[in-house]
């Protein structure tokens, strides 16, 4: 979601597809507004591997997805 100042607010999403790799993995998530977002080459902030069905928070900087945080 973009606020009045153009800043992208963090949003929640559900992992729909995920391929684990040495950097944590990559895949697609579905946001709470039903948008599909591709997740690749971003920081995964979690001690537990991400799996399909997990709830994650997407964090943005300058309009770019920079971090995915797995809900505890």
C-alpha positions, 0 to 999 in steps of 0.5 A: 500500500502506498501512502500519501507521501509515496512511501510503500507501507509493509503488508502481509502476504501468504506464500503461494509457491516457494523454492528453497535455496542456499539464500533462503529461497524464492517464490510468489506470495499473495498479498492481503489485497490479492496481488501476486508478488514475486520474491527473489533476491531479498533479505529473508528475516527468519530462523525457520525455512519459509514454506507454502502457506506461511504468513510473511510481512513484505517490507519496502524501501524506495518502492522496492521489496527489500525484506521478507519477515516470516510471522511467528 
